[in-house]
Amino acid sequence: MNRFFVCLFALSTWAGCVIADGEGPTPVGIWRVIGDKSGEVEALVRISERNGIYEGRITTVFPRPDVNPEARCELCPGARKDQPIKGLIILTGLRRVGTDFKDGEILDPDSGDLYRCNLKVSDDNRKLFVRGFVGFSLFGRTQTWLRE
């Protein structure tokens, strides 16, 4: 019986340390991007981290009737203009703030528009809530991406 309580105490202490750590799930990995209009998987994005900064690159573009998977980002600004959409970095500058990822930027390759961006990973680490907005987070929209 004493062994049970010792194990229970050790487990609860470990769990408390994990919760206090504040790390939680991470967006690093491959995510399925579901189109708002189509409801279909449109692309895969690989999110990586380097020196505490997170970025996302399109690795796969799925063919659709109105989209060429070999398309280029004709409307993109700056150095991204006319670059192939496959391989394009669309998420930049995200930093972990507690369990969220904030202060980034997301590119919509269909329109060439840049938006401020925040990410939140679901508790089960299977969904990524991608919030793109102009000005304040209140003025934007959220997409749900699914872990591959």
N, C-alpha and C positions, 0 to 999 in steps of 0.2 A: 504494500500500500504506500509506503514512504517513497518507493521508486516512482510510482505514478505521480505523486505530487512534485517530486524533483523534476521529472520530465515535463510536467505541465508548467512549472515555473520557468524552466529553461525555454520552452516553446513560446510562452507569453512574453518573456524578455526579448527573445529574438524578433518576434512579430512587432513588438513595440519599437525596436530599433529600426526595422524596415519601414514602418509607417513614419517614424520621425525623420528618416532619411530624406523624404520628400521627392525622391527620384521618380518612382512610378514607371509606367510604360513609356516606350520610346517610339517615335515615328520611323526610325531607321528600318528600311526594308523596301519591299515592292508592294505597290498599292494599285488596285483596279479603280480607274476613274469611270464613274457612271455618268453618262450624259443627262443633263437636266431635261432636255426635250425628248431624246430618244429612249431614255431609260435603259439603254444598252451599255455594255462595257466599250468605251471608246479608246482607252489607252492604258498603258501601264507606266507608272512613275516610280523610279527608284529614289528613295530619300536616303541621303548619307550625312554623316557628321564629320567635320574636321575642325579641330581647335574650338569646340563649343558652338560652331555655326552649322546650321542645317541647311541643305539645299536639295532640290528635287529635279531630276532629269527624266524626260520622256524616253523610255526604252523601247516601247512598242506602240504603234498606231494601228488599230484594227480597221480594216476596210469597211466602209459603209457606202451606201448608194451615192451620197453627195460628197464623200471625202476620199481623196487619193492618199494612201498611206505614205507615198513618197513626196507629199506636198511640202512646200517651203513656206516660211512665215513671212509672207509678202507685206503684211501690215505691221510687223514688229518694229519697235524703235531701235535705234543705235546699232550696235554690233550684231544684234539678233536678226536684223532685217535680211530677208532672203535666205536665212539658214534653214536647213531641213528641220521639220518639226520633230522627226525621230532624232533623238540625241540632244534636243533643245533643253536648256536649263530653264525651268519655269518657276521654281521656288528658290528664293535667295534670302540670306540674312536673318534667318530665324534663330532665336536663342531660347534656351530653356528658362522659364520663369516659374519656379515651383513645379507643378505637374503640367503646365501649359507651355506652348512654344509661340513666342510673340515677336513683334517688331520686324516681320519679314515682308517680302514682296512677292506677289504672284502675277504671272503673265498669262493672259488669255490668248493663246495662239490663233484663235479664230478671228478675234477682233484687233489684236495687237495692243490691247489695253493693259496697263499695269495697275494693280490694286495693292493696298496694304493687306497684310495677311497674318492671321493667327491660326494655330493648329491646336487641337486637343485630341488625345488618344483615348478611346473608350477604356473603361476599367478592365475589360476582358482582352484588350490589346488587339482586337480584330477590326475595329472601325476607326477611321480618322476623320474628324470633323474639321473641314477646311473652310475657314471664314475669310472671304475676300470683301474688302470694303473701301470706301472713299471717305477720308476724314475720320469719322468716328465709327467704331465697330457696329454701332446701331444702324448705320446706313450701309447695308451690304447683304450678302446672302451666304448661306452655308451649304457646301456639298458634303456628302458622306462618301468617303472612299473606303474600299474593303481590302483588307490585307490579303495578299496573294499566298 
